[in-house]
Amino acid sequence: MSAAAGAEQAFRAYSADVRAYLDRIYDESLREYAFHGSTADDVAEWQRRARPALRRLIGLEAMDAALGRHRPSVELGEEEDLGAYTRRHGRLLVEPNVWIPFWLLAPRGRGPFPLALTPHGHDSRGHDTSAGIAADEAHAAIIREEDRDVAVQAVRRGFLAIAPATRGISADGVPDIHGWHGNRDCHSQFVHCLLAGRTAIAERVWDMGRFLDWALAELPVDRRFVLMLGNSGGGMITTYAAACDERIGTTIPSCSFSLYVRPDGKVSHCTCNTVPGILRFGEFYDVAGLISPRHLLLVTGRHDPLHVPAHVDMAVARLRRIYEAAGAGERFEHRYGEAGHRFYADLMWPFVDRAMAELKG
């Protein structure tokens, strides 16, 4: 049975009443900021209204109001010479009492360098993974076989790369010390965020913004070339961050883009990525549409069990309409990798090269 057929079979497993209930509460006519235009002017006007609405919905506007005077500070460790590049561990104070650890990988030379920011998904060693630092041989094999050392890939291509930890996934959030949230630290973080009028997505987007603030102000960065890429939950952060922050010029979410709710009723993403009321805003393609007309590559594993190609294709088609309306269809691509839930270096970097060549003029 194909993945799509299996998904439809799962949908039929719902009772008629449950199917009718889901159809009613997810009715597309209820999406206030769904894009319905056809021209570049329509896109610009829609983004003018929709971007602040998204920031408000996820809780980022509230964080701005509460933390607007906070200035991130950084602590950096000793520099390691790795031959082609250097590596330093550090931590950034993104808000009072919240330090986010990261690796900073820098190429040889004085710069300025293009910047790559690589948030990770559900991997407790995620920022180590991104920086190619393996805990053991099994971890090293995963890094090698699934192209997960994305910060190393970036620095070898001349980028100054920041590999940050993801709040609530690495050891920098509110741990589930009582096991009341399924022994999932990310769920614990999510619940505490909701109680305070935030979301975990907002906190992670906030953190990426503070890394950008610091890097653009203090590091030898060419601000024309800011790349963000992430896989799975890191791809969710990447999409939301680029939708909210126009400083991010090239965006590559991997194994994360589809419909919020599949036609079979399944929600493919971890609970910690939930934004209450998001389907009163729009679908995921409306959020991603806020990235246009900037460069956006979506990568999907054809055999990723979380994201059925038929449903991915539906979302991609709707997003493509936004890019084409913006007059930027050539800046948007979707590619399938012929494996599962992982990075695909062979698909990502040629797109980055083309984007950089265009931006250089």
Protein Blocks (a to p, Z undefined) as FASTA:
>chain_A
ZZklmmmmmmmmpcfklmmmmmmmmomklmmkbcfbfbfklmmmmmmmmmmmmmmmnomm
mmmmmmmmpccdddddddddehjaccddddddfbghiacdddddddedjbjadddddddd
ddfklmmmmnopafblklmmmmmmnopammlmmmmnopacdddddehkaccbccdfkopn
oopaklmmmmmmmmnopafklmmmmmmmmmmmmmmmmmccdfklccdddehjlmmmmmmm
mmmmmkbmbdcdehkbccfbafkopafbdfklpcghklmnbcfklmmmmmpccdcddddd
fklcklcfklmmmmmmmmmmmmmmnopmmmpccdddfbdddddfklmmmmmmmmmmmmnZ
Z
